[in-house]
Amino acid sequence: MLYRLNKAMQSMAYGIVSLFCLVLSTGSVLAKDNEVSFALTDNAGRWFDTGTAIAGNRSIAVATPGVRVNFSGNSNTVHTRTSLIYPTGAAGMPFNTEPKKGGDSITLTTPGLYVFTCSIHPYMFGAVIVDDPATSGLDLGASISLINGITVPTSSDLATRLLRTFFIATNPANWQNYASNAPWHITYPNVDVRVDIGVVNLPAVLNARYGNDISLPALSNPATQAVGEVWVATQFETTSGKSKPGTVTAVDGSSWQVTRKVALPSINMNNPHNMWTDKDQNVIYVTQWFDKKLTVYNRQTGALIRNVSVGEAPAHVMTLTDNDRIHVTNNGDTRTDSVMELSPLATNVLRRIDIGRGNPHAHWMSHDGKFMVTPNVLTGDTSQYNFRTNDVEAILPVSGPLSHPLATGMMPDASKYYVANLLDSTITVVDMESHNVLKHINLIANYHPVTGAITGPVGALPIQTPVSPNGKNMVTANTLTGTITILDTATDEIVAMLPCDPGCHGVQYGAKLGGGYYAYVTSKFSNRMLVVDPDPNNDGNPADAAIVGSIGLFATNRTLKDATISGNAGMGGQGILPVPVVYNGWVQKLPSNWSNLLTPAQRNPW
């Protein structure tokens, strides 16, 4: 009895001291009754929402061993509850669920840092620090393990880089705002934490390693205009008349001005993620990634045409070059027939296509309308589908089973394709005729995860990775390192690295006026778009790739809008659609009003 009383008094004293420290430094409190509840939501930055802020962050909680962590659904689509990071050797780890909407829970007993994510939407984060009352400082553990098996000390660069990414992603006030003249400031909880080398102050370490109050570079227009316009899924921007976030933003390629914002409040458009267009470039198809809908609107007016149910968490959309049929990947669907085929202009859902796996994300189609390749997120493999025979020709593992293949890019002659594997930070090269893996490209070969030393081009956590229309190069957005890597497709070697913003995510190629191409790059936690010239010297050497412009994605007083912007101005850049579409197979089908703006080489890139 006396022992239990002493332990209770010790626990109470610890709670009072910790509460006092947290109130002083963060304005928040410890988990009540040693229970944490996360509501999984569609709201930008608060995807795992405790309802209580710590240093402006509502996705982190502090508790003691034995804490019960509850997950409940408050989203329009399905999510997994996946332990992305956990203390090495922690009981009950790794934890993972199938995509679903319902609630579940887990009890955490081992002290340390736990970060949960959704495998469908892998920038959704929620964190719990399980702290041992007998130690000083909040316990992060001696080492952390990632769900794919990587283990590093908690003082390592990889561990602190991941922690910094968490605090940026889950607090919109920490995003890079190019509409403001203020330096970029990241707010961290002012607490001491216990890592493998002892007790350190969290913001002191992160600020010393990565800086803070950083002056952002001025926006600048490219010297050469682009052909047409660029549409960007500004997925986190909020507007009047809607409870869900997301707009689609149009940038004029001649003036580099934001000309239109499409929010579609009449349908409460929810997290628009990726776009494509029809052969005449008259409509925009956009997926609602946190919902079930493919939306079609008029490209010139922004007026809604139709809103079509396709399945859980539709991610990417593309058309076939030979018949203009639409194909949408249902990223949250575990069924093998998880690609939806729709008639041109999405007037009808025609069929479900069986790719042999579920949960595909960013697919790609061949120039002749014959092939589709998909990255299958939860099974760690890729499918190649033949539309002529309506068969799956091959399903190949791309790396480890938890490598999280997320996006594909294809050569303009369909000779080979590339798969970006998020958690392994690799790109897999696949021969489309023999169905053999030709190469695994390690994007972090030049990075030391403990010291942080970088000795060459590096790209950690790669996302979109299209191949240029002429097949000369491939540009990859890498979200953890905030870098853009350039690959020479002749050698399949990474030949250059360029800086990007936090949450570097989207890439697509568009035509440069007078010849050549731009690669447009967007980032989730920034409101600017980078313009990359992958061959500024026009000599075919992508090693000379350069950033030639940066464009703000926020509205001006001349921007046409169907709703009032209320928050996160221009933020959440993910999918990109340059119009006209100039990839091989599509460019040859352009109507003359678009085709006449292109050079002969652009009209026939391969």
C-alpha positions as CSV (number, residue, x, y, z in Angstrom):
1,M,0.0,0.0,0.0
2,L,2.8,2.4,1.0
3,Y,4.7,1.5,-2.3
4,R,1.6,2.3,-4.4
5,L,1.1,5.5,-2.5
6,N,4.8,6.5,-3.1
7,K,4.5,5.7,-6.8
8,A,1.2,7.7,-7.0
9,M,2.9,10.7,-5.3
10,Q,5.9,10.4,-7.6
11,S,3.7,10.2,-10.6
12,M,1.6,13.2,-9.4
13,A,4.8,15.2,-8.7
14,Y,6.1,14.4,-12.1
15,G,2.9,15.3,-13.7
16,I,2.8,18.7,-11.9
17,V,6.4,19.5,-12.9
18,S,5.9,18.4,-16.5
19,L,2.6,20.2,-16.7
20,F,4.2,23.4,-15.4
21,C,7.1,23.1,-17.9
22,L,4.8,22.5,-20.8
23,V,2.4,25.3,-19.9
24,L,5.4,27.7,-19.7
25,S,7.0,26.5,-23.0
26,T,4.1,25.4,-25.2
27,G,0.8,26.5,-23.6
28,S,-0.5,22.9,-23.5
29,V,-0.8,20.0,-21.2
30,L,0.0,16.3,-20.9
31,A,-2.4,13.6,-22.1
32,K,-5.4,13.5,-19.8
33,D,-5.8,10.2,-17.8
34,N,-2.9,8.8,-19.9
35,E,-5.1,8.5,-23.0
36,V,-4.6,10.2,-26.4
37,S,-7.3,10.5,-29.0
38,F,-6.5,11.3,-32.6
39,A,-9.3,12.2,-35.0
40,L,-8.2,11.5,-38.5
41,T,-9.4,14.5,-40.6
42,D,-9.3,16.0,-44.0
43,N,-8.0,19.3,-42.6
44,A,-4.6,20.5,-43.8
45,G,-1.9,20.2,-41.1
46,R,-4.3,18.6,-38.6
47,W,-4.7,15.3,-40.2
48,F,-4.2,13.5,-36.8
49,D,-5.9,16.0,-34.5
50,T,-5.8,15.8,-30.7
51,G,-7.8,19.1,-30.4
52,T,-5.1,20.5,-28.2
53,A,-2.2,22.6,-29.4
54,I,1.4,22.2,-28.3
55,A,3.5,25.1,-29.7
56,G,0.8,25.6,-32.4
57,N,0.7,21.8,-33.2
58,R,-2.4,19.7,-32.7
59,S,-0.9,16.5,-33.8
60,I,1.5,15.7,-30.9
61,A,0.8,14.4,-27.4
62,V,3.0,13.6,-24.3
63,A,2.0,10.6,-22.1
64,T,3.5,8.0,-19.8
65,P,4.0,4.3,-20.4
66,G,0.7,2.4,-20.7
67,V,-1.0,5.2,-22.6
68,R,-3.9,4.2,-24.7
69,V,-3.9,5.8,-28.2
70,N,-7.3,6.0,-29.9
71,F,-7.8,6.7,-33.6
72,S,-11.2,7.7,-34.8
73,G,-12.4,8.6,-38.3
74,N,-13.6,12.1,-39.2
75,S,-12.7,12.0,-42.9
76,N,-14.5,11.4,-46.2
77,T,-12.2,8.6,-47.2
78,V,-10.3,5.6,-45.7
79,H,-6.9,5.8,-44.0
80,T,-4.4,3.4,-42.4
81,R,-3.0,3.8,-38.9
82,T,0.6,3.0,-39.5
83,S,3.6,3.4,-37.1
84,L,6.1,5.2,-39.4
85,I,8.6,5.7,-36.6
86,Y,8.9,4.0,-33.2
87,P,11.5,3.3,-30.5
88,T,13.7,0.4,-31.6
89,G,12.3,-2.8,-30.1
90,A,9.2,-1.2,-28.8
91,A,6.4,-3.6,-27.7
92,G,3.6,-4.1,-30.2
93,M,5.5,-2.4,-33.1
94,P,5.2,-2.0,-35.9
95,F,1.5,-1.2,-35.9
96,N,-0.5,-1.1,-39.1
97,T,-4.1,-1.4,-40.1
98,E,-5.9,-1.9,-43.4
99,P,-7.4,1.2,-45.0
100,K,-10.7,2.0,-43.1
101,K,-12.8,4.7,-41.6
102,G,-13.6,3.2,-38.3
103,G,-11.9,3.6,-35.0
104,D,-9.2,1.5,-33.3
105,S,-6.6,1.8,-30.5
106,I,-3.2,0.7,-29.3
107,T,-1.4,0.8,-26.0
108,L,2.1,2.1,-25.9
109,T,4.4,0.9,-23.1
110,T,8.0,1.4,-24.2
111,P,9.2,5.0,-23.6
112,G,10.2,6.9,-26.8
113,L,8.9,8.7,-29.9
114,Y,6.1,7.2,-31.9
115,V,5.0,8.8,-35.2
116,F,1.9,7.5,-36.9
117,T,1.0,8.1,-40.6
118,C,-1.5,7.0,-43.2
119,S,0.0,4.8,-45.9
120,I,-2.5,6.2,-48.4
121,H,-1.7,9.8,-47.6
122,P,1.8,9.5,-46.2
123,Y,2.3,13.2,-45.1
124,M,-0.5,12.7,-42.5
125,F,1.3,12.6,-39.2
126,G,0.5,12.2,-35.5
127,A,3.1,11.7,-32.7
128,V,3.1,10.5,-29.2
129,I,6.1,10.9,-26.9
130,V,5.9,8.2,-24.2
131,D,7.9,9.6,-21.3
132,D,9.4,7.7,-18.4
133,P,8.7,9.7,-15.2
134,A,11.9,8.5,-13.7
135,T,14.2,10.2,-16.3
136,S,14.9,13.8,-17.0
137,G,13.8,15.2,-20.4
138,L,11.1,13.9,-22.6
139,D,12.2,10.4,-23.8
140,L,12.7,10.0,-27.5
141,G,14.5,6.7,-27.0
142,A,18.1,5.7,-27.8
143,S,17.3,4.8,-31.3
144,I,14.3,4.9,-33.6
145,S,13.2,2.4,-36.2
146,L,11.3,3.1,-39.4
147,I,8.6,0.8,-40.6
148,N,10.8,-0.3,-43.5
149,G,13.5,-1.6,-41.1
150,I,15.9,1.3,-41.0
151,T,17.3,2.0,-37.5
152,V,19.3,5.1,-36.5
153,P,20.3,6.8,-33.2
154,T,17.9,9.5,-32.1
155,S,20.7,12.1,-32.3
156,S,21.4,11.2,-35.9
157,D,20.7,13.6,-38.8
158,L,18.0,11.3,-40.2
159,A,16.2,11.2,-36.9
160,T,16.3,15.0,-36.4
161,R,15.5,15.7,-40.0
162,L,12.4,13.5,-39.7
163,L,11.4,15.3,-36.5
164,R,11.8,18.7,-38.1
165,T,9.7,17.5,-41.1
166,F,7.0,16.5,-38.6
167,F,6.9,19.9,-37.0
168,I,6.8,21.6,-40.4
169,A,4.0,19.4,-41.8
170,T,1.7,19.5,-38.9
171,N,1.6,23.3,-38.3
172,P,0.5,25.6,-41.1
173,A,2.2,28.5,-39.4
174,N,5.5,26.7,-40.1
175,W,5.1,26.5,-43.8
176,Q,7.1,28.7,-46.2
177,N,5.0,31.8,-47.1
178,Y,6.2,33.7,-50.1
179,A,3.3,36.1,-49.9
180,S,5.0,37.5,-46.8
181,N,8.2,39.4,-46.5
182,A,8.9,37.8,-43.1
183,P,11.7,35.3,-42.7
184,W,10.7,31.7,-42.5
185,H,10.3,30.8,-38.8
186,I,9.7,27.3,-37.5
187,T,8.2,27.0,-34.0
188,Y,9.3,24.0,-32.0
189,P,8.1,23.0,-28.5
190,N,10.7,24.5,-26.1
191,V,11.4,21.3,-24.2
192,D,14.4,19.2,-23.3
193,V,14.5,15.7,-24.8
194,R,16.4,12.6,-23.9
195,V,18.3,11.0,-26.8
196,D,21.1,8.5,-27.1
197,I,23.8,11.0,-26.2
198,G,21.9,12.5,-23.2
199,V,19.5,15.3,-22.6
200,V,19.4,18.2,-25.2
201,N,17.1,21.1,-25.9
202,L,14.9,20.2,-28.9
203,P,14.8,23.6,-30.6
204,A,18.5,24.3,-29.9
205,V,19.5,21.2,-31.8
206,L,17.1,21.6,-34.7
207,N,18.0,25.3,-35.1
208,A,21.7,24.6,-35.0
209,R,21.5,21.9,-37.6
210,Y,19.0,23.4,-40.0
211,G,18.7,27.1,-39.2
212,N,15.7,29.2,-38.5
213,D,14.3,32.6,-39.3
214,I,15.7,32.1,-42.8
215,S,15.2,34.8,-45.4
216,L,13.3,33.4,-48.4
217,P,14.5,34.3,-51.9
218,A,12.5,36.7,-54.0
219,L,10.1,35.3,-56.6
220,S,11.3,35.7,-60.2
221,N,9.8,35.1,-63.6
222,P,11.7,32.9,-66.2
223,A,13.3,35.0,-68.9
224,T,11.5,32.8,-71.6
225,Q,7.8,32.4,-71.6
226,A,6.0,29.1,-71.5
227,V,3.4,27.8,-74.0
228,G,-0.1,27.9,-72.5
229,E,-0.7,27.6,-68.8
230,V,0.1,25.6,-65.7
231,W,-2.6,24.2,-63.4
232,V,-1.5,23.4,-59.8
233,A,-3.5,21.5,-57.1
234,T,-3.1,23.9,-54.2
235,Q,-4.5,21.2,-52.0
236,F,-4.4,22.9,-48.6
237,E,-5.8,26.3,-49.5
238,T,-9.1,27.1,-47.8
239,T,-12.0,29.2,-49.0
240,S,-15.4,30.5,-48.1
241,G,-18.4,28.3,-48.7
242,K,-16.5,25.0,-48.0
243,S,-15.7,22.9,-45.0
244,K,-13.0,21.0,-46.9
245,P,-9.6,22.4,-48.2
246,G,-8.3,22.7,-51.7
247,T,-8.3,24.8,-54.8
248,V,-6.9,24.4,-58.3
249,T,-4.7,27.3,-59.4
250,A,-4.0,28.5,-63.0
251,V,-0.8,30.2,-63.9
252,D,-0.4,32.0,-67.3
253,G,2.8,30.9,-69.0
254,S,3.2,34.3,-70.8
255,S,2.8,36.6,-67.8
256,W,3.5,34.1,-65.0
257,Q,0.5,35.5,-63.1
258,V,-2.1,33.5,-61.2
259,T,-5.2,34.0,-63.3
260,R,-7.8,31.7,-61.7
261,K,-8.6,29.9,-58.5
262,V,-11.2,27.0,-58.8
263,A,-12.6,26.0,-55.4
264,L,-16.0,24.6,-56.5
265,P,-17.8,25.3,-53.2
266,S,-21.0,23.9,-54.6
267,I,-19.6,20.4,-54.3
268,N,-17.3,21.1,-51.3
269,M,-14.3,20.0,-53.4
270,N,-12.1,18.0,-51.0
271,N,-8.3,18.0,-51.3
272,P,-7.9,18.1,-55.1
273,H,-4.7,16.2,-55.8
274,N,-4.0,15.5,-59.5
275,M,-5.3,16.7,-62.9
276,W,-5.4,15.8,-66.6
277,T,-7.3,17.1,-69.6
278,D,-9.1,15.8,-72.6
279,K,-7.6,15.7,-76.1
280,D,-8.9,19.2,-77.0
281,Q,-7.6,20.7,-73.7
282,N,-11.1,22.0,-72.9
283,V,-11.8,20.5,-69.5
284,I,-9.9,19.7,-66.4
285,Y,-10.2,16.3,-64.6
286,V,-9.2,16.5,-60.9
287,T,-9.2,13.8,-58.3
288,Q,-10.4,14.5,-54.7
289,W,-7.9,12.4,-52.8
290,F,-9.6,12.6,-49.5
291,D,-13.0,11.7,-51.0
292,K,-14.4,9.4,-53.7
293,K,-14.9,11.8,-56.6
294,L,-13.4,12.7,-59.9
295,T,-14.5,16.3,-60.8
296,V,-14.7,17.8,-64.3
297,Y,-14.8,21.5,-64.9
298,N,-14.5,23.9,-67.8
299,R,-10.8,25.0,-68.2
300,Q,-11.7,28.5,-69.5
301,T,-14.4,29.4,-67.0
302,G,-13.8,27.2,-64.0
303,A,-17.5,26.1,-64.1
304,L,-18.4,22.7,-62.8
305,I,-19.4,20.2,-65.4
306,R,-19.9,17.0,-63.3
307,N,-18.8,15.2,-60.2
308,V,-18.4,11.5,-60.5
309,S,-18.1,8.8,-57.8
310,V,-15.1,6.5,-58.7
311,G,-13.9,4.9,-55.4
312,E,-11.9,5.5,-52.2
313,A,-9.1,8.1,-52.3
314,P,-8.8,8.6,-56.0
315,A,-5.3,9.8,-56.6
316,H,-4.2,10.3,-60.2
317,V,-6.0,10.6,-63.5
318,M,-4.7,10.2,-67.1
319,T,-6.3,9.5,-70.5
320,L,-5.5,7.0,-73.2
321,T,-4.0,8.6,-76.3
322,D,-6.0,6.5,-78.8
323,N,-9.5,6.9,-77.5
324,D,-9.4,9.6,-74.8
325,R,-10.8,7.3,-72.2
326,I,-10.0,8.3,-68.6
327,H,-8.3,6.2,-66.0
328,V,-8.3,6.9,-62.3
329,T,-6.4,5.1,-59.6
330,N,-8.4,4.4,-56.4
331,N,-5.5,4.7,-53.9
332,G,-7.6,3.7,-50.9
333,D,-9.1,0.6,-52.6
334,T,-7.6,-2.7,-51.6
335,R,-9.5,-4.5,-54.4
336,T,-7.4,-5.7,-57.3
337,D,-9.7,-4.0,-59.8
338,S,-8.8,-0.6,-58.4
339,V,-8.4,1.4,-61.6
340,M,-11.6,3.0,-62.9
341,E,-12.1,3.5,-66.6
342,L,-14.5,6.3,-67.7
343,S,-15.7,7.5,-71.1
344,P,-14.3,10.7,-72.5
345,L,-15.5,13.8,-70.5
346,A,-16.4,11.3,-67.7
347,T,-20.0,10.9,-68.9
348,N,-20.0,7.3,-67.8
349,V,-18.0,4.9,-65.6
350,L,-17.2,2.1,-68.0
351,R,-15.5,-0.6,-65.9
352,R,-13.1,-1.5,-63.2
353,I,-9.7,-2.6,-64.4
354,D,-8.0,-5.5,-62.6
355,I,-4.3,-4.8,-62.2
356,G,-3.7,-7.7,-59.9
357,R,-3.1,-5.5,-56.9
358,G,-4.9,-2.8,-54.8
359,N,-3.9,0.7,-53.7
360,P,-2.3,2.1,-56.9
361,H,-1.2,5.7,-56.8
362,A,0.5,7.7,-59.7
363,H,0.2,5.6,-62.8
364,W,1.5,6.3,-66.3
365,M,0.2,5.5,-69.8
366,S,2.1,4.7,-73.0
367,H,2.3,6.9,-76.1
368,D,0.3,4.4,-78.2
369,G,-2.5,3.7,-75.7
370,K,-1.3,0.1,-75.2
371,F,0.1,0.1,-71.7
372,M,-0.5,1.3,-68.2
373,V,1.9,0.9,-65.3
374,T,1.0,1.4,-61.7
375,P,2.9,1.7,-58.4
376,N,1.1,-0.5,-55.8
377,V,1.6,1.3,-52.5
378,L,0.8,-1.3,-49.9
379,T,2.2,-4.4,-51.7
380,G,5.6,-2.9,-52.7
381,D,5.3,-3.8,-56.3
382,T,4.3,-2.5,-59.8
383,S,1.9,-3.8,-62.4
384,Q,2.1,-3.5,-66.2
385,Y,-1.3,-3.7,-67.9
386,N,-2.0,-4.3,-71.6
387,F,-5.1,-2.6,-73.0
388,R,-4.9,-4.6,-76.2
389,T,-5.3,-8.0,-74.4
390,N,-6.9,-6.7,-71.2
391,D,-4.3,-8.6,-69.2
392,V,-1.8,-7.9,-66.5
393,E,1.5,-8.7,-68.3
394,A,3.7,-8.5,-65.2
395,I,3.7,-7.7,-61.5
396,L,7.2,-7.0,-60.2
397,P,8.6,-6.2,-56.7
398,V,10.3,-2.9,-56.8
399,S,12.3,-3.1,-53.6
400,G,11.4,-4.2,-50.1
401,P,7.8,-5.1,-49.3
402,L,7.4,-1.8,-47.3
403,S,9.2,0.4,-49.9
404,H,6.0,2.3,-50.6
405,P,6.1,2.7,-54.4
406,L,4.3,5.9,-55.1
407,A,4.8,7.3,-58.6
408,T,5.9,6.2,-62.1
409,G,7.4,7.8,-65.2
410,M,7.7,6.2,-68.6
411,M,10.0,6.6,-71.6
412,P,8.3,8.2,-74.6
413,D,8.7,4.9,-76.6
414,A,7.5,2.7,-73.7
415,S,10.8,0.9,-73.6
416,K,11.3,1.2,-69.9
417,Y,9.6,2.9,-66.9
418,Y,10.6,4.2,-63.5
419,V,9.1,3.7,-60.1
420,A,9.8,6.1,-57.2
421,N,9.8,4.2,-53.9
422,L,9.1,6.6,-51.1
423,L,10.3,4.9,-48.0
424,D,13.4,3.2,-49.6
425,S,14.4,6.5,-51.3
426,T,15.1,4.5,-54.5
427,I,14.0,4.5,-58.1
428,T,13.4,1.1,-59.8
429,V,14.0,0.9,-63.6
430,V,11.9,-1.7,-65.4
431,D,12.3,-3.0,-68.9
432,M,8.8,-3.1,-70.4
433,E,9.4,-5.8,-73.0
434,S,11.3,-8.4,-70.9
435,H,9.6,-7.3,-67.6
436,N,13.0,-7.4,-65.9
437,V,14.2,-4.9,-63.3
438,L,17.2,-3.2,-64.9
439,K,18.4,-1.2,-62.0
440,H,17.8,0.1,-58.5
441,I,18.9,3.7,-58.2
442,N,19.8,4.6,-54.6
443,L,18.9,8.3,-54.1
444,I,20.6,8.5,-50.7
445,A,23.9,6.8,-51.6
446,N,25.6,10.2,-51.1
447,Y,24.0,10.8,-47.7
448,H,25.2,9.7,-44.3
449,P,22.1,9.2,-42.1
450,V,24.0,9.7,-38.8
451,T,26.3,12.6,-39.6
452,G,24.2,14.2,-42.3
453,A,27.2,14.5,-44.6
454,I,26.2,14.9,-48.3
455,T,28.8,14.1,-50.9
456,G,26.7,14.3,-54.1
457,P,23.2,14.5,-55.4
458,V,20.7,13.3,-52.8
459,G,16.9,12.7,-52.8
460,A,15.3,11.3,-49.7
461,L,11.6,10.2,-49.9
462,P,11.0,10.6,-53.7
463,I,7.5,11.4,-55.1
464,Q,6.6,12.4,-58.6
465,T,9.1,11.5,-61.3
466,P,8.0,12.0,-64.9
467,V,10.3,11.6,-68.0
468,S,10.7,14.5,-70.3
469,P,8.6,14.4,-73.5
470,N,11.8,13.9,-75.6
471,G,13.1,11.1,-73.3
472,K,16.3,12.9,-72.4
473,N,15.9,13.4,-68.7
474,M,13.8,12.7,-65.6
475,V,13.0,15.1,-62.8
476,T,12.2,13.8,-59.4
477,A,10.7,15.7,-56.4
478,N,12.2,14.5,-53.1
479,T,10.1,15.5,-50.0
480,L,12.4,14.8,-47.0
481,T,15.5,16.5,-48.3
482,G,13.7,19.2,-50.1
483,T,15.7,18.5,-53.3
484,I,15.1,18.0,-57.0
485,T,17.2,15.3,-58.6
486,I,17.8,15.1,-62.4
487,L,18.4,11.7,-64.1
488,D,20.1,11.2,-67.4
489,T,17.9,8.5,-69.0
490,A,20.7,7.4,-71.4
491,T,22.8,6.2,-68.4
492,D,20.1,6.1,-65.6
493,E,22.5,8.0,-63.4
494,I,21.6,11.0,-61.2
495,V,23.6,13.9,-62.7
496,A,22.3,17.0,-60.8
497,M,20.5,18.2,-57.7
498,L,18.7,21.4,-57.2
499,P,17.1,22.9,-54.0
500,C,13.4,22.7,-53.4
501,D,11.0,23.7,-50.7
502,P,9.8,21.6,-47.7
503,G,7.4,18.9,-48.9
504,C,8.8,18.9,-52.4
505,H,6.1,16.9,-54.3
506,G,4.8,17.5,-57.8
507,V,6.6,17.5,-61.2
508,Q,5.3,17.8,-64.8
509,Y,6.9,19.0,-68.0
510,G,5.4,21.7,-70.3
511,A,6.5,23.4,-73.5
512,K,8.9,26.3,-73.4
513,L,8.2,29.0,-76.0
514,G,10.5,28.6,-79.0
515,G,11.6,25.1,-78.1
516,G,12.6,22.9,-75.3
517,Y,10.8,22.1,-72.0
518,Y,10.3,23.4,-68.5
519,A,9.8,21.1,-65.6
520,Y,7.4,22.6,-63.0
521,V,7.9,21.6,-59.4
522,T,5.5,22.3,-56.4
523,S,5.8,21.6,-52.7
524,K,3.2,20.8,-50.1
525,F,4.5,23.2,-47.4
526,S,5.2,26.2,-49.6
527,N,3.2,28.5,-51.8
528,R,5.5,28.8,-54.8
529,M,6.2,26.8,-57.9
530,L,9.7,26.3,-59.2
531,V,10.4,26.4,-62.9
532,V,13.3,24.1,-63.9
533,D,15.0,24.1,-67.2
534,P,16.4,20.6,-67.5
535,D,18.6,21.5,-70.6
536,P,19.2,25.3,-70.5
537,N,22.2,25.0,-72.9
538,N,20.1,22.9,-75.4
539,D,23.0,20.5,-75.7
540,G,21.1,17.4,-74.4
541,N,23.1,17.3,-71.1
542,P,20.8,17.4,-68.1
543,A,23.7,17.9,-65.8
544,D,23.3,21.6,-66.5
545,A,19.7,21.7,-65.3
546,A,18.9,24.9,-63.5
547,I,16.1,26.7,-61.7
548,V,15.1,29.6,-63.9
549,G,12.1,31.0,-62.1
550,S,9.9,30.8,-59.1
551,I,6.2,31.7,-59.2
552,G,3.9,32.5,-56.2
553,L,0.7,30.4,-56.2
554,F,-1.3,32.9,-54.1
555,A,-4.1,35.0,-55.6
556,T,-3.7,38.7,-56.6
557,N,-6.4,41.3,-57.0
558,R,-6.6,40.3,-60.7
559,T,-7.1,36.6,-60.0
560,L,-10.6,35.2,-60.9
561,K,-12.1,33.2,-58.1
562,D,-15.3,31.3,-57.4
563,A,-14.8,31.7,-53.6
564,T,-12.9,33.9,-51.2
565,I,-9.6,32.6,-50.0
566,S,-9.7,32.2,-46.2
567,G,-6.4,30.5,-45.3
568,N,-3.2,28.7,-46.3
569,A,-3.0,31.0,-49.4
570,G,-1.5,29.0,-52.3
571,M,-0.3,26.2,-50.1
572,G,-0.3,22.5,-50.6
573,G,1.1,22.3,-54.2
574,Q,0.9,18.7,-55.3
575,G,-0.4,17.6,-58.8
576,I,0.6,19.7,-61.8
577,L,-1.0,19.9,-65.3
578,P,0.6,22.1,-68.0
579,V,-1.7,22.8,-70.8
580,P,-1.2,21.9,-73.6
581,V,-0.1,18.3,-72.7
582,V,3.1,17.8,-74.7
583,Y,4.1,14.2,-73.9
584,N,4.6,11.8,-76.8
585,G,1.3,10.4,-78.0
586,W,-0.8,13.2,-76.6
587,V,0.9,16.1,-78.3
588,Q,0.2,14.7,-81.8
589,K,-3.5,14.8,-81.0
590,L,-3.6,18.5,-80.1
591,P,-6.0,20.7,-82.0
592,S,-4.3,23.2,-84.3
593,N,-4.9,26.2,-82.0
594,W,-2.5,24.5,-79.6
595,S,-0.3,22.6,-81.9
596,N,0.6,25.8,-83.9
597,L,2.2,27.2,-80.8
598,L,4.8,24.5,-80.7
599,T,8.0,23.9,-82.6
600,P,8.3,20.9,-85.0
601,A,10.5,19.2,-82.4
602,Q,7.9,19.7,-79.7
603,R,5.1,18.5,-82.0
604,N,7.0,15.2,-82.5
605,P,9.3,14.8,-79.5
606,W,10.3,11.2,-80.2
